[in-house]
Amino acid sequence: MKNHNHKNIDINELWFECAKRSIQYEPLILTALEQLRINRYDQQCLSIVLERINSLDQQEVLHPEPFRKTNPTYNLSGKIRLGQIMHSGRIWNINSSVLCTHVIAVGRTGGGKSSYIKLIIKQLLERNEL
């Protein structure tokens, strides 16, 4: 939103920019936006909103090294049983140490993501590792 001419700003675009940054309901911003709906040329209100947007845009969003190694606070070891493969009878495990890094559960609605996460947590609790 930098370098916008204050006279050419569309109030709907301003609301959208605030919503993208989740600031549209901050009391000062909300008041300024409502006032701008009444008088779109209110320079003080426009400056308040634009300064808040620009201050957020200048903040660093990601850590400079997003793929850095994390320092786990838990010392997990051993295998966690996730289930059994039906056609082969083979047990499906994961090494619990992988839980010290980022983990994602992906699947369709009703596919069992929450059930697997609960299963993992239950096993860790039973082993007093959480």
C-alpha positions as CSV (number, residue, x, y, z in Angstrom):
1,M,0.0,0.0,0.0
2,K,3.0,2.3,-0.1
3,N,3.1,5.3,-2.5
4,H,-0.6,5.6,-2.8
5,N,-2.0,9.0,-3.6
6,H,-4.3,9.8,-0.7
7,K,-6.9,11.2,-3.0
8,N,-7.1,8.1,-5.2
9,I,-7.7,5.5,-2.5
10,D,-10.8,3.4,-2.9
11,I,-12.3,2.7,0.6
12,N,-13.2,-0.9,-0.4
13,E,-9.6,-1.5,-1.3
14,L,-8.5,-0.1,2.0
15,W,-10.9,-2.4,3.9
16,F,-9.6,-5.3,1.9
17,E,-5.9,-4.4,2.6
18,C,-6.8,-4.1,6.3
19,A,-8.6,-7.5,6.2
20,K,-5.6,-9.2,4.6
21,R,-3.5,-8.1,7.6
22,S,-6.3,-8.9,10.1
23,I,-6.4,-5.3,11.5
24,Q,-9.8,-4.2,10.3
25,Y,-11.3,-4.6,13.8
26,E,-8.6,-2.9,15.7
27,P,-10.5,-0.1,17.5
28,L,-8.5,2.8,16.0
29,I,-8.4,1.3,12.5
30,L,-12.1,0.4,12.6
31,T,-13.0,4.0,13.7
32,A,-10.8,5.5,11.0
33,L,-12.3,3.2,8.3
34,E,-15.8,4.0,9.4
35,Q,-15.0,7.7,9.3
36,L,-13.5,7.3,5.8
37,R,-16.8,5.7,4.7
38,I,-18.5,9.0,5.7
39,N,-15.7,11.3,4.3
40,R,-13.2,9.6,2.1
41,Y,-11.0,12.8,2.1
42,D,-10.3,12.7,5.8
43,Q,-6.5,12.9,5.7
44,Q,-6.0,12.1,9.4
45,C,-8.0,8.9,9.2
46,L,-6.4,7.9,6.0
47,S,-2.9,8.5,7.4
48,I,-3.8,6.4,10.5
49,V,-4.8,3.4,8.4
50,L,-2.0,3.7,5.8
51,E,0.7,4.1,8.5
52,R,-0.6,0.9,10.3
53,I,-0.7,-1.0,7.0
54,N,2.8,0.2,6.1
55,S,4.2,-0.6,9.6
56,L,3.0,-4.2,9.2
57,D,4.4,-4.5,5.7
58,Q,7.8,-3.5,7.0
59,Q,7.9,-6.2,9.6
60,E,9.7,-9.4,8.9
61,V,7.1,-12.1,8.2
62,L,9.3,-15.1,8.1
63,H,12.4,-16.0,10.0
64,P,15.4,-15.3,7.8
65,E,16.2,-19.0,7.7
66,P,12.8,-20.7,7.4
67,F,14.3,-24.2,6.9
68,R,16.6,-24.0,9.9
69,K,16.9,-26.9,12.3
70,T,14.6,-26.5,15.3
71,N,15.7,-27.3,18.9
72,P,13.2,-29.9,20.1
73,T,12.2,-29.7,23.8
74,Y,11.2,-33.3,23.9
75,N,13.6,-36.3,23.6
76,L,11.4,-38.8,21.8
77,S,12.5,-42.2,20.9
78,G,11.0,-45.5,19.7
79,K,8.3,-46.3,17.2
80,I,4.7,-45.2,17.2
81,R,2.2,-47.6,15.7
82,L,-0.2,-46.0,13.3
83,G,-1.9,-49.1,12.0
84,Q,-1.7,-52.3,10.0
85,I,-1.7,-52.5,6.2
86,M,-4.7,-54.8,5.4
87,H,-3.5,-56.7,2.4
88,S,-0.1,-57.5,3.7
89,G,-0.7,-57.5,7.5
90,R,2.4,-55.4,7.9
91,I,2.5,-53.0,10.9
92,W,2.8,-49.3,9.9
93,N,5.0,-47.3,12.3
94,I,6.8,-44.0,12.4
95,N,9.8,-43.1,14.4
96,S,8.7,-40.8,17.2
97,S,11.8,-38.6,16.7
98,V,10.3,-37.2,13.5
99,L,7.7,-35.5,15.7
100,C,10.4,-33.1,16.9
101,T,10.4,-31.5,13.5
102,H,7.5,-30.2,11.4
103,V,4.7,-32.7,10.7
104,I,1.7,-32.4,8.5
105,A,-1.4,-34.5,8.3
106,V,-3.0,-34.3,4.8
107,G,-6.2,-35.9,3.6
108,R,-9.8,-35.4,2.6
109,T,-12.6,-34.6,5.0
110,G,-13.3,-37.7,7.1
111,G,-10.0,-39.3,6.0
112,G,-8.8,-39.9,9.6
113,K,-6.3,-37.1,10.1
114,S,-7.6,-36.2,13.6
115,S,-7.8,-39.9,14.5
116,Y,-4.1,-40.4,13.6
117,I,-3.1,-37.3,15.6
118,K,-5.1,-38.6,18.6
119,L,-3.5,-42.0,18.3
120,I,0.0,-40.5,18.2
121,I,-0.7,-38.3,21.3
122,K,-2.2,-41.2,23.2
123,Q,0.8,-43.4,22.6
124,L,3.2,-40.6,23.7
125,L,1.1,-40.0,26.8
126,E,1.1,-43.8,27.6
127,R,4.9,-43.8,27.4
128,N,5.2,-40.6,29.5
129,E,6.9,-38.8,26.7
130,L,4.6,-35.8,26.8
